[in-house]
């Protein structure tokens, strides 16, 4: 929350710069714990990255549609 109240400004959005890096590193670490071959590690990590991005994209889309379309339609 910023000192003036309201929605935080763009400076607080800098945390999202690290988000894609975190997704890649966590998937590489998890894959390396399961497999020994680099080809399997990279394949499994890529699949995990796609799953996470798809899931988070679906959640974002659901929330966006809910907030922008359905809520104003119900209470408008």
VENNOR-V789405 format. One record per residue. N is the residue number from 1. RES is the residue in one letter. D_CENTER is the distance of its C-alpha to the mean C-alpha in Angstrom with 1 decimal. Layout:
BEGIN
n=N res=RES d_center=D_CENTER
n=N res=RES d_center=D_CENTER
END
This chain:
BEGIN
n=1 res=X d_center=21.2
n=2 res=X d_center=23.5
n=3 res=X d_center=27.2
n=4 res=X d_center=28.2
n=5 res=X d_center=26.0
n=6 res=X d_center=23.7
n=7 res=X d_center=20.2
n=8 res=X d_center=19.0
n=9 res=X d_center=19.5
n=10 res=X d_center=17.7
n=11 res=X d_center=18.6
n=12 res=X d_center=16.1
n=13 res=X d_center=13.2
n=14 res=X d_center=14.0
n=15 res=X d_center=11.7
n=16 res=X d_center=8.7
n=17 res=X d_center=10.9
n=18 res=X d_center=10.5
n=19 res=X d_center=6.8
n=20 res=X d_center=7.4
n=21 res=X d_center=10.7
n=22 res=X d_center=9.6
n=23 res=X d_center=7.8
n=24 res=X d_center=11.1
n=25 res=X d_center=13.4
n=26 res=X d_center=12.6
n=27 res=X d_center=13.0
n=28 res=X d_center=16.1
n=29 res=X d_center=17.5
n=30 res=X d_center=17.1
n=31 res=X d_center=18.7
n=32 res=X d_center=21.4
n=33 res=X d_center=22.3
n=34 res=X d_center=23.0
n=35 res=X d_center=24.7
n=36 res=X d_center=27.2
n=37 res=X d_center=27.3
n=38 res=X d_center=25.0
n=39 res=X d_center=24.9
n=40 res=X d_center=23.6
n=41 res=X d_center=21.1
n=42 res=X d_center=19.6
n=43 res=X d_center=19.7
n=44 res=X d_center=18.1
n=45 res=X d_center=15.3
n=46 res=X d_center=14.7
n=47 res=X d_center=14.8
n=48 res=X d_center=12.3
n=49 res=X d_center=9.8
n=50 res=X d_center=10.7
n=51 res=X d_center=10.4
n=52 res=X d_center=6.9
n=53 res=X d_center=5.9
n=54 res=X d_center=8.8
n=55 res=X d_center=8.1
n=56 res=X d_center=4.9
n=57 res=X d_center=7.2
n=58 res=X d_center=10.0
n=59 res=X d_center=9.2
n=60 res=X d_center=8.7
n=61 res=X d_center=11.9
n=62 res=X d_center=13.6
n=63 res=X d_center=13.3
n=64 res=X d_center=14.3
n=65 res=X d_center=17.2
n=66 res=X d_center=18.2
n=67 res=X d_center=18.5
n=68 res=X d_center=19.9
n=69 res=X d_center=22.2
n=70 res=X d_center=23.0
n=71 res=X d_center=23.5
n=72 res=X d_center=25.8
n=73 res=X d_center=27.6
n=74 res=X d_center=28.4
n=75 res=X d_center=29.5
n=76 res=X d_center=30.7
END
